Amino acid sequence: APLVDSDAPPRILVSGAADFAMAEVTHQAFAGAAVAPKIVVTDRCDTPLALCRWFAERACFEIETRQADIFDFGDAAGFDAIVTQSFLGNFAPEARLRLARRWHDLLRPGGCCVTINRLRGARAPATTAFSDAEADAFVARMGNDLAGISDLLDCTATELATMARSYLREKRSFPVRTREDLAGLFEETSFELAVVEELERADPGKPRPSGPTMPG
């Protein structure tokens, strides 16, 4: 159902997009609703935005993509909801406060933020990076995945491996440690917590991710 009492389509912002998954989930959440939402996806990289446009075209719904750093992103109309997944881990704790404030400023009165993020535990390190062994495994898996479509690529496997290793050397994550850390972030930035749920009580995740992970 629409998130606000208005005949106008609700405006939903997907803040950060590794792929088209959050755009798909947002679209599906309004299946059968009387009014289709206005979905805007923003990311500083155009690759996930291109994936979102590709998916929306094939799934026959409209979407707007805007390439921008979230701290520089602005929208005069505001949003009824902001949705995101595993986005907080890209920011050090002091930057997360700025991020939550930016989300708050982008919302219309009565709007809401819906996010999901792994909790790594109180003893999780402040930051994590790929080890050499993890980078080797990542590059090897990528090579296997691309082996069957090499004729579709405009660069060689060696060039791709070099780019991947460069990316992995620079990649850093900043684990969100506890439920209290997550809740406190929003409480400090004028949000009212409506629902805080732990989705995987039996599996709190590992203190240190070994590359892309799902549990926790």
N, C-alpha and C positions, 0 to 999 in steps of 0.2 A: 504494500500500500504506500501511497505518497507519504513522505516523512513530515510534511507540513500541511496545514489546512489551507490549501490554495489550489486553484485550478491550473496554475502554471506548473510545468514539469519540474520536479525536484532536480536540483543541480548537484551532481556527485563528482568529487575529485578523487582520482586514484593518484596518490602521492608516491611516486617511484614505481618503476615497473621493470622487472627483470625479463618479463615476457608478457603474453596477453592474458595470463590466468586471472588476475584481479579484475580486468575489464570483463572477462567472461563471467566471473562470479557475480559481479555487480549487475550485469545484464540479466542473468538468470534470476537474481533476487527479485526482480520486478516482473517476472513472467506472470501474465494474467492480470496485472494491475491496469487500472483504467487509464493511467497516464504513463507514458514511457519516460524514463529519466534522461536528462541531459548529462552525458558522461564526458568528463574531461580527464585526460591522462597527461601527467607531466613527468618528465625525467630529463636529466641533463645530457643523456645519450640518446641519439636518434634511433639506434638499433631496436630497442624494445618498443619504441613508439611506432616504428615501421611494422613490427610484428602485430601490434594492436590494430593498426589500420588494415593490415592484411586479414586478420581474423574477423574484424567487424564487417568488412566487405563481404566475406563469405558467409557470415552468420546473419547478414541482412539487418544490421542495426547501425545507427549513426553514432559517431564518436568524434571528439575533437582531441587532437594531440598538440602539446605545446612543449617545445624543448627549452628547458630552463632549470637552473639550480633552484631548489625549493626555497632557499633564502632570498632569492631574487624574484621569485614568482609572485605575481599579483593578479587580482581579478576584482574589478569594481563591483560586480554583481554578487560576489560571495557564493558560498556553497551551503547546502542543507546537510551534507555529510561528507566526511573525508574518510577514505578507506585505504588501508595499506597492510602489507605483510612483510615481516622480517626486515623492516626499513631502519629501525632504531639501531641495529648493530653496525650500521655504517657510520655512526657518529659517536665520538667520545662523549662521556657524561655531560661535560660542560656545554657541548654543542647541542645535546638533546634538549636542554632547556630552551635554547633558541628555537629549535625545531617545533617543540610543543607550543611555544608562543606564536610562531608563524602559523601553525594549524589553527590555533584559537582565533587569530586575527582574520583568517580566511573564511571562517564560518559565519553564517548568518545567525541572528539571535535564535536560540532554541536548536541550533544545529548540533550534530554529534560527530565524534571521531570513533571509528571502529578499527582496531588494530589487533594483530596477533604477532607474538614474538616469542622465541625460545627463551627460557630461563636456564642459565648455566650453573647456578648455585653460588653460594656466598664465597666459595674459594676459587672461583673462576679467575683467570688472569685478566689484567686490565685490557690487554690486547692480544690478538693471535695472528699468526702468519702461517703460510704454507712452509713446511719443511722441505728440504731437497727431495726426500723420498716421496712425499705427497705430491710435489710438483711433477716428479718423474711419472708417477702413477696417473696423474691427471692428463699429462701430455700423451701417454701411451693409450689411455682410454679414448681420448679425442681422436688419435690417429686411427684406431680401430673403427670408431663410429663414422669417420669420413672416408674410409677406404672404398666403400661402395659407391660414392658419389663424387669421386675426384674429377670426373668429366664436367661437373656442374660448377666447379670452383675456378676463380680467376687468379689463383695463386697456388703455389706448390705446397705439399705437405710439410716440407722443411720450413718454408716461410711461415706457415701457420704455427708450427711448433715454436719457432723463434718468438713470434708475437705472444703466444700463450705463456711462455716462460717469462717474458718481460712483464706481462700482466700479473702473473703469480708472484713475482718478486716484490711488486708494489702493493699487492692486495693485503689489506689489514681489516680485521673485524674487531669490534668492541663489544664483548658479551654483555648482555643485560643479565644481571646476577640473580636477583630475587623478585618475588611478587611485590615486596615492599618498595623496592627500587622503582619498579614499573608504575605502581600506583602513586608513589610520591611524586614522580615526574609530572603527572597530570594534575595532582592536587596543588603543586607549586605554581602551576600556570593557569589557575582560575577555572579549570574544568571541574564539573561535578561528576563523580564516578557513579554511573548508573549500574553497570554490571562488570564484575571482574571474575572471570572463570578460569580455572585450570583445566585444560582440555585433556591432558595426559597425566593424571595423578600417579599412575603406576610407573611412569617412565619420565623421570625428571630431566633426562638428557645428560650429556657428558660435559664435564667442566671445560673441555677443549674440543672444538670440532675438528675433524680430520678432513678438511675440505667441505664441500656442500653436504649438508645433513638435513634430516627431517625430524627425528624425535626431539622431544623437549620443548 
